[in-house]
Amino acid sequence: MKVGQTVSHYRVLEKLGSGGMGEVYLCEDLTLGRRVALKFVAGADRTDRQSIERFFREARTASALNHPNICTIHEIGDHDGHPFLVLELLEGRTLKAEIDHKPLSIDRVIALAIQIADALDAAHSIGIVHRDIKPANIVVTKRGEAKVLDFGLAKLAPRRGPAGASSVATALVDGQVTSLGMTLGTVAYMSPEQARGEELDARSDLFSFGIVLYQMATGRPPFGGQTTAVIFDEILNRVPLPALRFNAALPPELDRIISKALEKDRDLRYDSAAEMRADLKRLKRETDSGRTAAATQPLGVPVSARVEPTRRAVSRPVIWMAAVLACALAAGGSYIYLSGRGEQIDSMAVLPFVNSSGNPDTEYLTDGITETLINNLSQLPGLRVSARSLAFRYKGRDVDPLKAGQDLNVRAVITGRITTRGNRLIVQSELVDVRNGSQLWGGQYNRPLADILAVQDEIASEIFEKLRLRLTGEDRKRATKRYTENAEAYQLYLRGRYYWNQGTIAGFKKAIEYFQEAITSDPKYALAYAGLADSYLFLGSYWVEAIPEAKAAALKALELDRTLAEAHVSLGHIKLWLDWDWPAAEVEFKQGIALNPTSALAHNQYAMHLAAMGRLNDAIAEVKRAQELDALSPIVNTDLGWYLLYAGRGSEAVEQFRKTLELDANYLSARWGLGAAYTQQQLYAQAIEELKKAVSLSEGSPVPMGHLGLAYGLNHAAAEAKKTLSELSTLAKRQYVPSSTVALVYTGLGDKVQALDWLEQAYQEHDFSMVFLDVVPWFKDLRGEPRFEQLVRRMQLPARSGPR
């Protein structure tokens, strides 16, 4: 057609577009003075009278559709043997343009979906199957109404060839592959039966509508690929990732509706558009009523009257949610079985939950729930759970859970999102089978904070039913154990753990503040006491005086809960460092490991005890066990470097410290250890460079300064070594400086008398680094000296295995 040409009583004004289904022109109706769209239909062979007759028959049927969400057919005509339709001219843009690779708002998705379902129901009720439902065939008018185009045209197709084969022509329309013929339609939106060239019914349209609905909700199609063959394979054989995966705000019911529409077996799909529309309308009602309930929460109440209930509700759901998820994911005694298939899941990863609130102040909440799930699930025998350090390397990354699961070598992956909106907490989570991407379980909990505990049994029951759980009583007890009923205390505890995991001096100090506040809120909170003990201990590892406080906290934790593995490990640490009670320390470490065999921290701390006892080969084996449990822990990897260094394996120690610094270039202990290892290899320039970095990172910790002074002295830089002594003396006026640190510098200067004097003083002040006196290499030149050997005997240190 040419602009200005007249077809019947329509004058062509411009060409609007073309594609595999035909050409569309903007025309003026010369009789009624209105603008219309005139469409010449591709594929109608003017010499094939049967095709033209079938076209007119089906078009007449389609023209009988009088529905507000279907583009009206005004007239059917023929121009020189080419059939055409005269269509209602719609002002708006296609749904494809509306989506534009971004999800629509939930309200808009539901509203448009109801209209589209209504249009499909109207067509299906008179026997019309569209066969090309896609966003490009749906227009959203300026008034926000959905209009479905091209009803009935899909039935216009060339006849089958021999043996049921179909002659397929292809054309590119809106960037999608469109096949015309027996497999008429756009490949990316075909149903499985359509892709196979089978007889179609209304359920085929519902599958295509499911694809459209998925795209509206996520901004992306469920099936994709660079070639038609790949897309066909996806449609026929692959289960798409749940829409909820890509849009955390999606109501789970909408995710269920989409999944049911996308069932590959049409007998399991929606039976009719009316049924699908009913579900969408119910969802709209529930969504609207939920919004109304939120809007009617009492306002104007004094803040002081609202604070306490809100505080309790913010954290208490978190306690329950982590527990119920852990419980829901532990089946068959300790295994999870895929419903209906009997396949065992024996490994999983909990990826860091995403903070969807956009508020960095709630980051501790997402990290806390993730860590609680990991810890609880890890206690179940027979279920391997990826360690926190492995899982948290995916934090803040837009990662494909299936790829993460494959990288972590697990069978299933748990993902989730946390959103806080006013007085509501939204927790979304799902368990995904890494092998095929299918959702094994998924749930969203959107409740007023004050009501969340009232519905916990209901939600737990739903999860158990989904996974057909067979949970032993002991497993259930471990997976759902609560350490406090005080929600505010739990929230403060999560904040403390958040800062503890930063692994810095400042982080440990901040963690102590929050753990103390948690204990103030709940004086019987054993886990908070254990966290406090841990924080004091790790702060003490940088020679910030805190070990006595750690002992008090650990003893209190055990007084409240003798089964708390963390508290036994902390007490073992204290028995070693503070009390120098070697047998008692070993008992506590072993008790902690027995209570939680999968605790990398427990194995790592026991390795420290073994090293102090001179059992260096055993220490290395034990810390490697911790490394197997938590391969990316900077603490574990650094300690392995130290024990290799103590064992005289300096080259391996250097390599281990370097590997740790690849994980975290600013990890103080690894930087300091690398400098110490270089010192023992007499690579003093490199040692000094690394130790200067460690001093800078240490925020005033004296021990890296002592090692720097040692390196200066051994490198014959006496002036620099003496300057370090002066700096340590100045620092001692402000904080505790261990005497063993000063002994280090005098050892580097070759002054054995002063070095032994300061070691004697370290013994008197109970400097905890003295527990390693007989294994550290920097005092090797003092071994054999009577005063040194006397110190070893007075400390009752066992004989070191291997050369001294």
Secondary structure, DSSP 8 states (H G I E B T S, - for coil): --TT-EETTEEEEEEEEEETTEEEEEEEETTTTEEEEEEEETT--TT-HHHHHHHHHHHHHHHT---TTB--EEEEEEETTEEEEEEE---EEEHHHHHTTS---HHHHHHHHHHHHHHHHHHHTTT---S---GGGEEEETTS-EEE--TTGGG------GGG----EEEEETTEEEEESTT-EEGGG--HHHHTT----HHHHHHHHHHHHHHHHHSS-SS--SSHHHHHHHHHH-----GGGT-TTS-HHHHHHHHHHT-SSTTTS-S-HHHHHHHHHHHHHHHHHHHHHHHTS--S--HHHHHHHHHHHHHHHHHHHHHHHHHHT--TTT-EE-TTT--EE-EEEE---EETT--GGGHHHHHHHHHHHHHHHHTSTT-EE--HHHHGGGTTS---HHHHHHHTT-SEEEEEEEEEETTEEEEEEEEEETTT--EEEEEEEEEEGGGGGGGHHHHHHHHHHHHT----HHHHHHHH--S-S-HHHHHHHHHHHHHHTT-SHHHHHHHHHHHHHHHHH-TT-HHHHHHHHHHHHHHHTTT-S-HHHHHHHHHHHHHH-TT-HHHHHHHHHHHHHTS--HHHHHHHHHHHHHH-TT-HHHHHHHHHHHHHTT-HHHHHHHHHHHHHHSTT-HHHHHHHHHHHHHTT-HHHHHHHHHHHHHH-TT-HHHHHHHHHHHHHTT-HHHHHHHHHHHHHHTTT-HHHHHHHHHHHHHTT-HHHHHHHHHHHHHHHTTS---HHHHHHHHHHTT-HHHHHHHHHHHHHTT-GGGGGTTT-GGGGGGTT-HHHHHHHHHTT----SS--
